[in-house]
Amino acid sequence: MNLLQNANLGSPVLLAVGCAVLCVVGLLLFFGLQILGTTLHTVLGMFQVVTGVVHGGPVAWCGCLVVVFVCAGMVGGALLFASCKTNPTSMNFCLFFR
């Protein structure tokens, strides 16, 4: 009880400021750790998908690889065809469309 009798007027203000700082820091840690955890879970989930495809063997991912190559080929062909309209004498590929 001797501690409370010797306390000056600034102590309650410092106590209130300290509690406010602790609340703000606690909220920042709470939401910051949730955001960090969600981000890490997403990134590690992507790695898990990639390792699942790699560890599955050629039977599991061969079809996906073929689809990726077909899509890339179609995009490449569309880009070549679009370049023939802008500059038709630039490639031998454009001679097919004359």
PyRosetta script that sets phi, psi and omega in degrees:
from pyrosetta import init, pose_from_sequence

init()
pose = pose_from_sequence("MNLLQNANLGSPVLLAVGCAVLCVVGLLLFFGLQILGTTLHTVLGMFQVVTGVVHGGPVAWCGCLVVVFVCAGMVGGALLFASCKTNPTSMNFCLFFR")
pose.set_psi(1, -22.6)
pose.set_omega(1, 179.8)
pose.set_phi(2, -65.5)
pose.set_psi(2, -30.1)
pose.set_omega(2, 179.8)
pose.set_phi(3, -65.4)
pose.set_psi(3, -41.3)
pose.set_omega(3, -179.4)
pose.set_phi(4, -70.7)
pose.set_psi(4, -29.0)
pose.set_omega(4, 180.0)
pose.set_phi(5, -76.3)
pose.set_psi(5, -27.7)
pose.set_omega(5, -178.9)
pose.set_phi(6, -92.0)
pose.set_psi(6, -1.4)
pose.set_omega(6, -178.0)
pose.set_phi(7, -71.0)
pose.set_psi(7, 138.4)
pose.set_omega(7, 178.8)
pose.set_phi(8, -91.7)
pose.set_psi(8, -178.7)
pose.set_omega(8, -173.2)
pose.set_phi(9, -73.1)
pose.set_psi(9, -21.7)
pose.set_omega(9, -177.8)
pose.set_phi(10, -76.9)
pose.set_psi(10, -20.6)
pose.set_omega(10, -176.8)
pose.set_phi(11, -62.8)
pose.set_psi(11, -43.3)
pose.set_omega(11, 177.3)
pose.set_phi(12, -64.0)
pose.set_psi(12, -33.6)
pose.set_omega(12, 178.3)
pose.set_phi(13, -67.5)
pose.set_psi(13, -44.4)
pose.set_omega(13, 177.7)
pose.set_phi(14, -63.8)
pose.set_psi(14, -37.2)
pose.set_omega(14, 177.6)
pose.set_phi(15, -64.9)
pose.set_psi(15, -41.9)
pose.set_omega(15, 179.1)
pose.set_phi(16, -66.5)
pose.set_psi(16, -42.3)
pose.set_omega(16, 178.6)
pose.set_phi(17, -64.8)
pose.set_psi(17, -42.1)
pose.set_omega(17, 178.0)
pose.set_phi(18, -61.5)
pose.set_psi(18, -42.4)
pose.set_omega(18, 178.2)
pose.set_phi(19, -65.0)
pose.set_psi(19, -39.6)
pose.set_omega(19, 178.7)
pose.set_phi(20, -64.7)
pose.set_psi(20, -43.0)
pose.set_omega(20, 178.5)
pose.set_phi(21, -63.3)
pose.set_psi(21, -42.2)
pose.set_omega(21, 178.5)
pose.set_phi(22, -62.7)
pose.set_psi(22, -38.5)
pose.set_omega(22, 178.3)
pose.set_phi(23, -65.8)
pose.set_psi(23, -43.2)
pose.set_omega(23, -179.7)
pose.set_phi(24, -65.9)
pose.set_psi(24, -44.9)
pose.set_omega(24, 179.2)
pose.set_phi(25, -63.6)
pose.set_psi(25, -39.6)
pose.set_omega(25, 178.0)
pose.set_phi(26, -63.0)
pose.set_psi(26, -42.6)
pose.set_omega(26, 178.0)
pose.set_phi(27, -65.6)
pose.set_psi(27, -41.7)
pose.set_omega(27, 178.0)
pose.set_phi(28, -62.3)
pose.set_psi(28, -43.1)
pose.set_omega(28, 177.4)
pose.set_phi(29, -64.2)
pose.set_psi(29, -41.2)
pose.set_omega(29, -178.5)
pose.set_phi(30, -61.4)
pose.set_psi(30, -53.1)
pose.set_omega(30, -178.2)
pose.set_phi(31, -73.3)
pose.set_psi(31, -35.5)
pose.set_omega(31, 178.9)
pose.set_phi(32, -63.4)
pose.set_psi(32, -42.2)
pose.set_omega(32, 178.6)
pose.set_phi(33, -68.5)
pose.set_psi(33, -32.7)
pose.set_omega(33, 176.0)
pose.set_phi(34, -66.9)
pose.set_psi(34, -43.0)
pose.set_omega(34, 179.1)
pose.set_phi(35, -65.3)
pose.set_psi(35, -43.2)
pose.set_omega(35, 178.6)
pose.set_phi(36, -62.8)
pose.set_psi(36, -43.0)
pose.set_omega(36, 179.1)
pose.set_phi(37, -64.9)
pose.set_psi(37, -40.5)
pose.set_omega(37, 178.9)
pose.set_phi(38, -66.2)
pose.set_psi(38, -41.1)
pose.set_omega(38, 179.4)
pose.set_phi(39, -64.7)
pose.set_psi(39, -46.4)
pose.set_omega(39, 178.9)
pose.set_phi(40, -63.6)
pose.set_psi(40, -38.2)
pose.set_omega(40, 179.1)
pose.set_phi(41, -63.5)
pose.set_psi(41, -39.5)
pose.set_omega(41, 179.1)
pose.set_phi(42, -66.9)
pose.set_psi(42, -47.2)
pose.set_omega(42, -178.7)
pose.set_phi(43, -64.6)
pose.set_psi(43, -44.8)
pose.set_omega(43, 179.3)
pose.set_phi(44, -68.4)
pose.set_psi(44, -28.9)
pose.set_omega(44, 174.9)
pose.set_phi(45, -64.7)
pose.set_psi(45, -37.6)
pose.set_omega(45, 176.5)
pose.set_phi(46, -65.7)
pose.set_psi(46, -41.7)
pose.set_omega(46, 176.5)
pose.set_phi(47, -63.5)
pose.set_psi(47, -35.0)
pose.set_omega(47, 179.2)
pose.set_phi(48, -66.2)
pose.set_psi(48, -38.1)
pose.set_omega(48, 177.7)
pose.set_phi(49, -64.7)
pose.set_psi(49, -44.7)
pose.set_omega(49, -179.2)
pose.set_phi(50, -63.9)
pose.set_psi(50, -45.8)
pose.set_omega(50, 179.7)
pose.set_phi(51, -67.8)
pose.set_psi(51, -31.4)
pose.set_omega(51, 175.5)
pose.set_phi(52, -64.5)
pose.set_psi(52, -38.2)
pose.set_omega(52, 177.7)
pose.set_phi(53, -68.7)
pose.set_psi(53, -43.1)
pose.set_omega(53, -178.4)
pose.set_phi(54, -67.2)
pose.set_psi(54, -41.6)
pose.set_omega(54, -178.0)
pose.set_phi(55, -78.2)
pose.set_psi(55, -12.0)
pose.set_omega(55, -178.7)
pose.set_phi(56, -74.1)
pose.set_psi(56, -16.2)
pose.set_omega(56, -178.7)
pose.set_phi(57, 89.3)
pose.set_psi(57, 175.1)
pose.set_omega(57, -175.6)
pose.set_phi(58, -68.2)
pose.set_psi(58, -24.3)
pose.set_omega(58, -178.6)
pose.set_phi(59, -69.9)
pose.set_psi(59, -35.7)
pose.set_omega(59, -175.6)
pose.set_phi(60, -75.1)
pose.set_psi(60, -34.9)
pose.set_omega(60, -173.0)
pose.set_phi(61, -117.2)
pose.set_psi(61, 4.9)
pose.set_omega(61, -179.1)
pose.set_phi(62, -65.1)
pose.set_psi(62, -42.7)
pose.set_omega(62, 179.7)
pose.set_phi(63, -64.6)
pose.set_psi(63, -39.8)
pose.set_omega(63, 178.2)
pose.set_phi(64, -64.3)
pose.set_psi(64, -39.5)
pose.set_omega(64, 179.7)
pose.set_phi(65, -65.1)
pose.set_psi(65, -40.1)
pose.set_omega(65, 177.8)
pose.set_phi(66, -63.3)
pose.set_psi(66, -43.6)
pose.set_omega(66, 179.2)
pose.set_phi(67, -63.0)
pose.set_psi(67, -40.6)
pose.set_omega(67, 178.3)
pose.set_phi(68, -62.6)
pose.set_psi(68, -43.9)
pose.set_omega(68, 179.3)
pose.set_phi(69, -66.2)
pose.set_psi(69, -38.5)
pose.set_omega(69, 178.0)
pose.set_phi(70, -64.5)
pose.set_psi(70, -44.0)
pose.set_omega(70, 178.0)
pose.set_phi(71, -63.1)
pose.set_psi(71, -42.6)
pose.set_omega(71, 178.5)
pose.set_phi(72, -64.3)
pose.set_psi(72, -38.7)
pose.set_omega(72, 176.9)
pose.set_phi(73, -64.6)
pose.set_psi(73, -40.4)
pose.set_omega(73, 178.8)
pose.set_phi(74, -65.8)
pose.set_psi(74, -40.9)
pose.set_omega(74, 177.7)
pose.set_phi(75, -65.2)
pose.set_psi(75, -42.3)
pose.set_omega(75, 177.6)
pose.set_phi(76, -62.9)
pose.set_psi(76, -42.6)
pose.set_omega(76, 176.9)
pose.set_phi(77, -62.9)
pose.set_psi(77, -40.5)
pose.set_omega(77, 178.3)
pose.set_phi(78, -64.4)
pose.set_psi(78, -38.7)
pose.set_omega(78, 177.6)
pose.set_phi(79, -66.6)
pose.set_psi(79, -39.6)
pose.set_omega(79, 176.9)
pose.set_phi(80, -64.2)
pose.set_psi(80, -43.2)
pose.set_omega(80, 179.8)
pose.set_phi(81, -64.5)
pose.set_psi(81, -38.1)
pose.set_omega(81, 178.5)
pose.set_phi(82, -68.1)
pose.set_psi(82, -33.4)
pose.set_omega(82, 179.3)
pose.set_phi(83, -72.7)
pose.set_psi(83, -23.3)
pose.set_omega(83, 177.0)
pose.set_phi(84, -69.6)
pose.set_psi(84, -29.4)
pose.set_omega(84, 179.2)
pose.set_phi(85, -74.9)
pose.set_psi(85, -31.5)
pose.set_omega(85, -178.2)
pose.set_phi(86, -84.3)
pose.set_psi(86, -40.3)
pose.set_omega(86, -178.8)
pose.set_phi(87, -141.9)
pose.set_psi(87, 85.9)
pose.set_omega(87, -170.9)
pose.set_phi(88, -71.0)
pose.set_psi(88, -17.6)
pose.set_omega(88, -178.6)
pose.set_phi(89, -95.6)
pose.set_psi(89, 7.9)
pose.set_omega(89, -174.0)
pose.set_phi(90, -81.4)
pose.set_psi(90, -25.7)
pose.set_omega(90, -175.3)
pose.set_phi(91, -138.0)
pose.set_psi(91, 155.7)
pose.set_omega(91, 174.6)
pose.set_phi(92, -70.8)
pose.set_psi(92, -22.3)
pose.set_omega(92, 178.7)
pose.set_phi(93, -60.1)
pose.set_psi(93, -32.9)
pose.set_omega(93, -177.1)
pose.set_phi(94, -71.7)
pose.set_psi(94, -17.3)
pose.set_omega(94, 178.3)
pose.set_phi(95, -66.9)
pose.set_psi(95, -22.8)
pose.set_omega(95, 178.2)
pose.set_phi(96, -66.7)
pose.set_psi(96, -23.4)
pose.set_omega(96, -173.6)
pose.set_phi(97, -103.9)
pose.set_psi(97, 11.7)
pose.set_omega(97, 178.9)
pose.set_phi(98, -86.4)
pose.dump_pdb("model.pdb")
